[in-house]
Amino acid sequence: MTTEEQGSEGAPEHAPESPAGGPKSGAGAEAGVVAEVDPKLLEILVCPSTKKPLIYDRARGELVSAAAGVAFPIRDGVPIMLMGEARPLEESELARLKAR
């Protein structure tokens, strides 16, 4: 990188995109920003607890396991597939998913 391409501190002027190429999401994300996840990754991911398929909730930036009743966050385009990081689903969310 040339000195013209670097900022005043020697760092690149533009921050790199998230690993999946989409906007950041999760705990540190701005409201309304959704995480993009590679569709091929979504095809192979399953709930670590139930081994059942997951539902991608683009609006919330989460992967939802209706079988386990939890939602896994997506941070910087990376699904965090740890039960300790999962958000328990509310009864209304479970009812909506089961009505599908």
RODO-65765 format. One line per field, with one value per atom (N, C-alpha, C): residue in one letter; atom name; x, y, z. Coordinates in steps of 0.02 Angstrom, whole numbers, plus 50000, padded with zeros to 5 digits. Each point is the difference from the previous one (the first is absolute). Layout:
# residues N
aa = (a / ...) $
at = (CA / ...) $
east = (X / ...) $
north = (Y / ...) $
up = (Z / ...) $
//
This chain:
# residues 100
aa = (m / m / m / t / t / t / t / t / t / e / e / e / e / e / e / q / q / q / g / g / g / s / s / s / e / e / e / g / g / g / a / a / a / p / p / p / e / e / e / h / h / h / a / a / a / p / p / p / e / e / e / s / s / s / p / p / p / a / a / a / g / g / g / g / g / g / p / p / p / k / k / k / s / s / s / g / g / g / a / a / a / g / g / g / a / a / a / e / e / e / a / a / a / g / g / g / v / v / v / v / v / v / a / a / a / e / e / e / v / v / v / d / d / d / p / p / p / k / k / k / l / l / l / l / l / l / e / e / e / i / i / i / l / l / l / v / v / v / c / c / c / p / p / p / s / s / s / t / t / t / k / k / k / k / k / k / p / p / p / l / l / l / i / i / i / y / y / y / d / d / d / r / r / r / a / a / a / r / r / r / g / g / g / e / e / e / l / l / l / v / v / v / s / s / s / a / a / a / a / a / a / a / a / a / g / g / g / v / v / v / a / a / a / f / f / f / p / p / p / i / i / i / r / r / r / d / d / d / g / g / g / v / v / v / p / p / p / i / i / i / m / m / m / l / l / l / m / m / m / g / g / g / e / e / e / a / a / a / r / r / r / p / p / p / l / l / l / e / e / e / e / e / e / s / s / s / e / e / e / l / l / l / a / a / a / r / r / r / l / l / l / k / k / k / a / a / a / r / r / r) $
at = (N / CA / C / N / CA / C / N / CA / C / N / CA / C / N / CA / C / N / CA / C / N / CA / C / N / CA / C / N / CA / C / N / CA / C / N / CA / C / N / CA / C / N / CA / C / N / CA / C / N / CA / C / N / CA / C / N / CA / C / N / CA / C / N / CA / C / N / CA / C / N / CA / C / N / CA / C / N / CA / C / N / CA / C / N / CA / C / N / CA / C / N / CA / C / N / CA / C / N / CA / C / N / CA / C / N / CA / C / N / CA / C / N / CA / C / N / CA / C / N / CA / C / N / CA / C / N / CA / C / N / CA / C / N / CA / C / N / CA / C / N / CA / C / N / CA / C / N / CA / C / N / CA / C / N / CA / C / N / CA / C / N / CA / C / N / CA / C / N / CA / C / N / CA / C / N / CA / C / N / CA / C / N / CA / C / N / CA / C / N / CA / C / N / CA / C / N / CA / C / N / CA / C / N / CA / C / N / CA / C / N / CA / C / N / CA / C / N / CA / C / N / CA / C / N / CA / C / N / CA / C / N / CA / C / N / CA / C / N / CA / C / N / CA / C / N / CA / C / N / CA / C / N / CA / C / N / CA / C / N / CA / C / N / CA / C / N / CA / C / N / CA / C / N / CA / C / N / CA / C / N / CA / C / N / CA / C / N / CA / C / N / CA / C / N / CA / C / N / CA / C / N / CA / C / N / CA / C / N / CA / C / N / CA / C / N / CA / C / N / CA / C / N / CA / C / N / CA / C / N / CA / C / N / CA / C / N / CA / C / N / CA / C / N / CA / C / N / CA / C) $
east = (50043 / 49957 / 50045 / 49984 / 50040 / 49980 / 50043 / 49984 / 49939 / 49984 / 49940 / 49937 / 50004 / 49941 / 49990 / 50048 / 49995 / 49976 / 49969 / 49978 / 50058 / 49987 / 50053 / 50038 / 49970 / 50032 / 50031 / 50001 / 50029 / 49951 / 49938 / 49949 / 49961 / 49970 / 49960 / 49942 / 49981 / 49946 / 49932 / 49990 / 49936 / 50007 / 49955 / 50001 / 49978 / 50027 / 49978 / 49929 / 49968 / 49933 / 50003 / 49941 / 49997 / 50017 / 50018 / 50022 / 49951 / 49936 / 49951 / 49986 / 50031 / 49990 / 49940 / 49963 / 49939 / 50011 / 49949 / 50006 / 50006 / 50025 / 50007 / 49933 / 49994 / 49939 / 50019 / 49952 / 50012 / 50002 / 50032 / 49999 / 50025 / 50052 / 50029 / 49973 / 49951 / 49975 / 49952 / 49994 / 49951 / 49932 / 49948 / 49932 / 49982 / 49965 / 49978 / 50049 / 50061 / 50050 / 49995 / 49996 / 49994 / 50064 / 50012 / 50059 / 49983 / 50045 / 49992 / 50041 / 49969 / 50034 / 50000 / 50055 / 50007 / 49945 / 49961 / 49945 / 50025 / 50060 / 50027 / 50012 / 50021 / 50010 / 49933 / 49949 / 49934 / 49973 / 50019 / 49977 / 50029 / 50060 / 50033 / 49996 / 49985 / 49995 / 49937 / 50007 / 49943 / 50008 / 49947 / 50001 / 50049 / 50046 / 50048 / 49968 / 49941 / 49966 / 49955 / 49959 / 49950 / 50020 / 50050 / 50022 / 49946 / 49951 / 49946 / 50020 / 49968 / 50015 / 49986 / 50032 / 49991 / 49964 / 49968 / 49964 / 50038 / 50017 / 50036 / 49951 / 50006 / 49960 / 50043 / 49993 / 50041 / 49987 / 49938 / 49984 / 50035 / 50007 / 50032 / 50073 / 50023 / 50070 / 50013 / 49955 / 50005 / 49984 / 50025 / 49979 / 49957 / 49940 / 49951 / 49992 / 50000 / 49985 / 49933 / 49948 / 49933 / 49999 / 50038 / 50000 / 50029 / 50052 / 50031 / 49970 / 49964 / 49969 / 50050 / 50052 / 50052 / 50018 / 50033 / 50025 / 50074 / 50041 / 50072 / 50018 / 50040 / 50019 / 50049 / 49999 / 50049 / 50040 / 50065 / 50043 / 50053 / 50003 / 50048 / 49993 / 49939 / 49987 / 50015 / 50017 / 50017 / 49947 / 49966 / 49952 / 50036 / 49975 / 50028 / 49957 / 50024 / 49960 / 50014 / 49997 / 50012 / 49935 / 49979 / 49938 / 50003 / 50058 / 50008 / 49990 / 50007 / 49991 / 49930 / 49962 / 49934 / 49949 / 49954 / 49946 / 49938 / 49971 / 49938 / 49945 / 49961 / 49945 / 49941 / 49963 / 49939 / 49945 / 49949 / 49943 / 49968 / 49994 / 49968 / 50043 / 50066 / 50044 / 49994 / 49998 / 49992 / 49934 / 49947 / 49934 / 50000 / 50032 / 50003 / 50039 / 50055 / 50041 / 49963 / 49964 / 49964 / 49940 / 49975 / 49943 / 50021 / 50065 / 50025 / 49983) $
north = (49941 / 50059 / 50062 / 50049 / 50060 / 50048 / 50049 / 50049 / 50041 / 50009 / 50037 / 49962 / 49932 / 49959 / 49992 / 50023 / 49992 / 50065 / 49992 / 50058 / 50031 / 50050 / 50035 / 49956 / 49949 / 49955 / 49939 / 49998 / 49944 / 49942 / 50009 / 49947 / 50014 / 49949 / 50011 / 50047 / 50041 / 50047 / 49967 / 49944 / 49966 / 49935 / 49989 / 49937 / 49943 / 49940 / 49944 / 49979 / 49967 / 49975 / 49942 / 49981 / 49943 / 49937 / 49944 / 49940 / 49974 / 50007 / 49975 / 50051 / 50059 / 50051 / 50043 / 49987 / 50039 / 50046 / 50038 / 50046 / 49963 / 50035 / 49969 / 49995 / 49952 / 49991 / 49974 / 49993 / 49972 / 50055 / 49987 / 50044 / 50070 / 50007 / 50066 / 50033 / 49972 / 50028 / 50057 / 50042 / 50053 / 49971 / 50032 / 49977 / 50003 / 49949 / 49998 / 49970 / 49984 / 49971 / 49924 / 49967 / 49927 / 49967 / 49941 / 49961 / 49956 / 49997 / 49955 / 49937 / 49943 / 49936 / 49963 / 49968 / 49962 / 49947 / 50000 / 49951 / 49927 / 49987 / 49932 / 49980 / 50048 / 49986 / 49984 / 50038 / 49988 / 49930 / 49974 / 49933 / 49945 / 50011 / 49946 / 50009 / 50061 / 50011 / 49969 / 49970 / 49974 / 50022 / 49994 / 50016 / 49953 / 50027 / 49957 / 49955 / 50018 / 49961 / 49945 / 50019 / 49953 / 49969 / 50030 / 49979 / 50011 / 50042 / 50017 / 50063 / 50011 / 50059 / 50065 / 50053 / 50066 / 50045 / 50051 / 50050 / 50066 / 50029 / 50063 / 50058 / 50036 / 50059 / 50061 / 50022 / 50055 / 50064 / 50014 / 50063 / 50006 / 49944 / 50002 / 49978 / 49976 / 49978 / 49940 / 49950 / 49940 / 49938 / 49943 / 49935 / 49969 / 49982 / 49977 / 49924 / 49970 / 49929 / 49994 / 49985 / 49992 / 49938 / 49948 / 49939 / 50011 / 50042 / 50013 / 50062 / 50040 / 50060 / 50056 / 50004 / 50051 / 50032 / 50059 / 50035 / 50013 / 49983 / 50009 / 50066 / 50042 / 50064 / 49991 / 50049 / 50003 / 50064 / 49993 / 50057 / 50005 / 50057 / 50012 / 49947 / 49977 / 49950 / 49929 / 49989 / 49934 / 49976 / 49945 / 49974 / 49975 / 50019 / 49978 / 49942 / 49940 / 49939 / 49969 / 50041 / 49977 / 50008 / 49948 / 50003 / 50055 / 50012 / 50053 / 50069 / 50009 / 50064 / 50007 / 49946 / 50001 / 50038 / 50033 / 50037 / 49955 / 49990 / 49961 / 50036 / 49961 / 50030 / 50012 / 50054 / 50014 / 49955 / 49991 / 49956 / 50021 / 50065 / 50024 / 49982 / 50002 / 49982 / 49925 / 49959 / 49928 / 49983 / 50034 / 49987 / 50019 / 50056 / 50022 / 49950 / 49974 / 49952 / 49934 / 49978 / 49937 / 50004 / 50062 / 50010 / 49999 / 50001 / 50001 / 49937) $
up = (50000 / 50000 / 50000 / 49959 / 49997 / 50056 / 50011 / 50053 / 49983 / 49936 / 49981 / 50020 / 50001 / 50015 / 50075 / 50040 / 50072 / 50032 / 50058 / 50038 / 50036 / 50042 / 50034 / 50050 / 50026 / 50048 / 49966 / 49934 / 49964 / 49991 / 50020 / 49992 / 49936 / 49970 / 49940 / 50015 / 49951 / 50010 / 50007 / 49967 / 50001 / 50039 / 50047 / 50038 / 49955 / 50009 / 49959 / 50017 / 49952 / 50012 / 50049 / 50026 / 50045 / 49961 / 50034 / 49966 / 49947 / 50011 / 49951 / 49945 / 50005 / 49949 / 50012 / 50053 / 50013 / 50059 / 50017 / 50055 / 50067 / 50049 / 50065 / 50035 / 50045 / 50039 / 50068 / 50043 / 50066 / 50052 / 50057 / 50057 / 49984 / 49959 / 49987 / 49938 / 49967 / 49937 / 50011 / 49950 / 50002 / 49988 / 50027 / 49991 / 49927 / 49976 / 49931 / 49952 / 50021 / 49956 / 50006 / 49943 / 50000 / 49978 / 50025 / 49981 / 49941 / 49953 / 49944 / 50014 / 49988 / 50011 / 49933 / 49986 / 49938 / 49996 / 49946 / 49993 / 50004 / 49976 / 50004 / 50072 / 50041 / 50071 / 50034 / 49981 / 50029 / 49984 / 49943 / 49980 / 50044 / 50026 / 50038 / 50076 / 50023 / 50073 / 50029 / 50058 / 50038 / 50072 / 50038 / 50071 / 50036 / 50039 / 50034 / 50053 / 50024 / 50051 / 49970 / 49951 / 49973 / 49933 / 49967 / 49933 / 49947 / 50015 / 49953 / 49960 / 49943 / 49958 / 50037 / 49977 / 50028 / 49951 / 50027 / 49959 / 50005 / 49944 / 49999 / 50009 / 50055 / 50012 / 49982 / 49938 / 49974 / 50039 / 50018 / 50035 / 50067 / 50035 / 50066 / 49998 / 49943 / 49995 / 50044 / 49995 / 50041 / 49960 / 50024 / 49975 / 50055 / 49982 / 50048 / 49998 / 50058 / 50007 / 50035 / 49960 / 50029 / 50046 / 49981 / 50040 / 50069 / 50006 / 50065 / 50034 / 49961 / 50028 / 50015 / 49957 / 50010 / 49933 / 50005 / 49941 / 50010 / 49951 / 50003 / 49966 / 50032 / 49969 / 49942 / 49956 / 49946 / 50011 / 50009 / 50013 / 49945 / 49969 / 49946 / 49945 / 49988 / 49948 / 50021 / 50064 / 50024 / 50050 / 49986 / 50048 / 50063 / 50058 / 50064 / 50024 / 49987 / 50011 / 50069 / 50052 / 50068 / 50039 / 50035 / 50038 / 50053 / 50027 / 50050 / 49972 / 49935 / 49967 / 49970 / 49999 / 49968 / 50044 / 49966 / 50033 / 50002 / 50060 / 50002 / 49962 / 49962 / 49962 / 50047 / 49985 / 50037 / 49976 / 50041 / 49982 / 49934 / 49989 / 49938 / 49939 / 50008 / 49944 / 49985 / 50052 / 49991 / 49966 / 50021 / 49971 / 49926 / 49983 / 49929 / 49958 / 50027 / 49964 / 49989 / 50050 / 49995 / 49954 / 49988 / 49956 / 49926 / 49987 / 49931 / 49963) $
//
